[in-house]
Amino acid sequence: MARQYIPIRHTEGDTGRQAHCNLPAGSYERELGKEGFFGPATHMYHPRPPTGWVRFEGPLSPRAFDANLLTAAGDSPWQAAELLSNNHCRVRFWQANASMDHLVRNADGDELLFLHAGSAELYCDYGHMSLREGDYLMLPRSTMWRLEHTAPIQALLIEATNTSYMLPDKGLLGPHAIFDPAMLDVPALDDAFRAQADGDTRVLIKRQQQLTTMHYPYNPLDAIGWHGDLMPVRINWRDIRPLMSHRYHLPPSAHTTFVAGRFVVCTFVPRPFETDADAIKVPFFHNNDDFDEVIFYHAGEFFSRDNIHPGMLTWHPCGFTHGPHPKALNNMLQQSAAGTNEVAVMIDTRDALNAGSAAEQVEWDGYAASWQQPQGD
């Protein structure tokens, strides 16, 4: 049966004609939308910020976690602290002080690693590759791999459970916008790969959150060649060229980097602020009507948030209206700086997430109250 959203459009009361611009005097805009900014939407205008609550009761509350406070470290990604998860996505934070003395294989789905701190050498089925802070590394499901490093590393791990990572459809922008696929680096069967030590090797395989260990009498990373179109890829946030509009504040979906079956991964990188006098210069208030929204803060200052620093992670569940904090809202139509300096990874999941015990141990309990207007303002 063919289906479509109810196609009627209607205007009621005092509104602007263009979303995110020309707001009625003294009003605050709130977007109610479907399909994560891709579906039908209504823009409402309020005389007060839509986040003017005074308290929360019940589970539908914004939450924030500080991964800097996690103390557990391990040389295997299977020891990473699980922060949030559902049946289609798992978000973990890995701190490793020593190089891996074994190989791992994720049989549950593709793994996306974002290197928050440190540098490392990747060895995998496909060869060798160097990693540095700010790199995304996408590892296809069941790739065998390990990391070598000389200093501690921190990494955000995003598993696409039972699905695959792909690139977004860039539509009218063409395939080379945001980043050209030619910017994706792949491992090489180089001298470093061929110089790996041989001998007894363990491979820890994760399947349905259980581990199985395979023992080899040799190093199975011994390929002499390969060809095909399935392989790990790397790109650094510094190689992302964000979409910009001087007259219109773009939605987060414009910054999509990877897509999976039931979630997307977006990257916020430094960009100029909008310069049109009528355009808002901060994220617009909006409802999460179809997605849970997670943001991991990597570097800089997130211009729409207060008391958030690198290494923190926020979670806005579906059904929760959110937008700029009060101090940021003061700059809705005029910014003192020329542009943003934030770097952050956003994960929007179609299905509700659950917080892990590790996340609850490092939770900032006052996050929901951070939208309240400071006394005297």
N, C-alpha and C positions, 0 to 999 in steps of 0.2 A: 504494500500500500504506500503510495506517495505521501510524503509528509512535508509540511513547511510551518515555520513559525507564523503566528497570526500576523498578517501583513499590514494591519492598520497603523497609521501614524497620526498623532494628535498633539496639539499644543494647548496648554492650559496656563493661564495667569501670566506673570512677568518672567520672561526667560530671555536667554541669549539665543541667537540663531546658530552660531558656530560653537560646537563643544570646546571647552577649555579656553575660550576667548570671550571678551565682551560680556562678562558676568554682570547681571543687574547690580546697581550700586549697593555696596554693603552686603552682598550675598556671598555664600559659599556653595560651590558646585559639588554634587554627589552623583556618581555614575552607578547605575544599576544595570548590569550587563550579563550576557550569556556567552558561553564558549571562550572564556578568558580573553576578552576584548575583541574577539572575532565575530561574535553574534550580534543579535539585536540589543539595543541599549536605550535607556532613558536617562536624561540628565535633569536632576532636580536641583532647585536653588533654595537655600535655607538662609534665614537671618542669623543663625548661629552655627559654629562648626559642628558637623555631625558626630564628632567624637567628644561631645560635652558631657559624657556620663560622669557620675560621682562615685560609683562602685560597681563591682561585678559580683554576681552570684550565679553559680553553676559552672559547667565545664567549658562553655564557649567563650574562652578568654584568650587574648593574645598572650603569648609566652616568649620568653627570651632566655638563652642559655649562654654561658661563658665557657667556651672550650679551653681557654687559657687555664682554667682551674682544674681541668682533668689531670690527674696524677699518674694514672696507669700508662705504661709504655711497654711495647713489645716489638720484637723484630719481625713479626708476621702481621699482615693485614687482618688475619682472622682474630687477632687480639685487639683490634680497633674498637673503641667505645661506640656502641650503637646509640644514636641520638633519636632518630625518627624513622618510622617504617610503616609500610602497608604491603599488600600482596604484590605490588608492582614496582616498588621503589624502596631502597634501604639507604639511609644516610648515616655514615659512620665517620668518626674522626680518629685518625691514626697518628700516634706519636711513636717514633722509632729512634732509639739511641744507638743501635748497632745494625750493621748490615745483615741481610737475610742469609742464613746458612742452609736454606732449603728453597725449593720452588713451590709456587702455589698455582692453583687452577680454580677458577670460579665456574662451576657447572650450573649455576642458577641464572646467570645472565651476564650481559656486558657490564664491565666496570669502567667508570669514569673517575679518574684520579685528578684532583686539583692540588698542586703542590703549594701549600700555604707558606712554608718556610723550609730553607735548606736547598741542597742540590743532591743529585744522585745519578748513578749509572744504571740504566735498565738493561737487563739481559732477558730475552724471551725467545720463543720459538722462531721468531722472524729475524732476530739479530740483536744488535746493540744500539742504544740511543742515550744521549746525555739529557738530563732533566735539570731545570733550574726553577727557582721560585717563580710562581705565576703561570707555570705550564699546566695545561689540560693534557692528560694522557688517556685516550680511549683504548681499552683492551677488549677485543672481542671475546665473547663467551668461550671458556675452556682454553684460553691462551695460557701456556705455562710461562711464568716470569719470576724474577727476583730483582731486588734493588741492592746496589752497593753504594755506600756513602761514608764520608769521613767525618761528618758532623751530624747532629740530630736533625731529623726532618719532621715536619707536620704536614698532613695531607687530609683533605676532605675526600671521602670515598662515596660515590653515588652509584649504586647498583641498579641497572635496568632489569629487574627480575623477570625472567622468562620472555624477554623481548630484546630489541636491538636499538642501538643509537643510530640516528640518521641526521642529515642536515636539513634545516628548514627550507620550505619552498619560499623563495624570495620574490616571487611574482614579478611585478612590473620593474622591480629594481634590477633584475637580471642575476645570474648565478655568481657574479664576481663581487657583489655588494657585501658589506660588513667584513667578510674576509674571502679572498679568492681561494677555492679549494687547492690551488697550487701552493698555498702557504702551509698546508698540512704536511708535516715531516713524517717519515716512516723509518723504522729500524733498518740497519745495514749489516750485512754479513762481512764485517770489517776485521781488522787485525785484533782489536780488543775482543771481539766475539770468538775468534779462532784461538785466542790465547787463554780462554777459560780453563780452569783446573778440571781435570777429569777425575773419576772415582765415584765411590758410593754417593748416591743422591736421593734425598727424600722429596716427594711431591705431595703437598697437602691439598686435597681436593675438597671444596665446599659444595655440598648438594643438599638442598632443603635444610640449611642451617646445621648440618652435621658434617663432620670431617672424616675423611678417609685418607690414609697414608699409603702411597705407593713407594716401593723401594727399588731403585735401579742400581746395578753394579757399575754404572757409568753415568756421565752427565748427559741427559737426553736432549739438552740444547746443543745439538750437533749437526744441524742442517747444513748441507753444502750448497743449497740453492732453493729458490721458490719463485712462483709466479702466480698471479691472481689478482682479485679485487677485494679481498677480505684481509685486513691487516690492522695492527695498532696505528694510531695517528696521534700526533702532538701538535698543539698550537698554544702559544703564549698570549695572555690577555693583551700584551703590548702590540700584538699583530692584528688586533680587532679594530676596525675603523667604524665607529658607531654612526648610526643614522642620526641626523641632526635636522632640526627645523627651527628657524629663527622666529617663526610666527605661530607655532603650535607645539604644545607639550605632547610628545609622543608617548604612547602607552608602553608598559614594560615588554609587551610581546614584540615590539620593534627591535628588541635587543636579544632575540632568541639565538642561541648558539648551537644547541643540539636538541633533537626531539626524540622521544621514545614512545612506546605504545600508549602510556597513560600519564605521561608528564613531559614537561619541557624544562630545559636548562637555559637560562639567560645570563648574560654578563653585562654588568654596568661598569663602564670605564670612563675616564675623564672626558668631558665634552663641554663646549660653550653653553652658557645659558641662553634661553630664548631672549631676543632683543626687542621684539614687537611690544609696544606699550600695552596692548590689550591682551596679550597672551600670558597665562599663568606661568610662573617660573619654578613651581614645586609640583610634586605628584598630586594629582587630583584625588579628592576623597572618592572611595569606591567600595562597593560590596564585593566580597569573594563569594559569588553565587554558584560557582561550579568547581572551584579549585581551592585547595589549601595552598598557602603561599609561604615559602621559606626563603630567607635571605641569609647567606653567610658573608660576613664582612671581612674582607682581606686586607685592605689598605686605605689610607686617607680618612676623610671625614664624610660620613653619610649625611648629605645636606638636609634631609627631611627628618632626621632623628636626633634626639638628645641622649646623652649618656650611653652611646653605643661606640665601641672601639673594636679594632681589628681582633679577630679570633672569636667574636660573638656571633650568635645565630638567633634569628627571630622566627617565630612561627605564628602566622595569622590564619586561623581555621576558617573553613568555608562558612559563610553566613555572618561574618564579622565585618562591620564597616570600619575602615581605617583610612588614614591619610597622614599629612604632616603633623609633627608635634607643634605645640604652641609657638615656640621660638622661631621655628622654620616658617610657620604660617605668617609671621610678621613680614616675611620677604616674598609673599605670594606674587606680587606684581613688580617687585624691584629687588635686585640682588646687588650686593656691594662688590662681589668678585666677578671676574669675567666668565668663570665656568666652574664646574664641579671638579673635585679631585678624588672621588671615591672609586674604589674597585671592589666589586661584590659579585657573588654568584647567587642567582635566584633559581629556586626549584619550585615550579607550580605543578601540583599533583591533582589529577582528576578525582582520586579516591582519598578518603580521610586518612590522615596519618595518626600514629600512636607514638607517644614519647617513651623512650627506653629509660631504664633505671639510671643509667649514666647521665642522661640529660637532666633528670630530676635532681641529681646531686649537685649540679652546677647551675641551677635555675635562678634567675633574678626575679624574685617574687614581686617586686614593685613595678614590673614593666607595664601592666595594665593601667596603673595610675599615672604613667608618665605623660599621658595626653591631657591631664588636668591642668587648667590654667594656673600658673604660679600665682601665689597671693601677691597682690599689689600691681599685677599687670593688667 
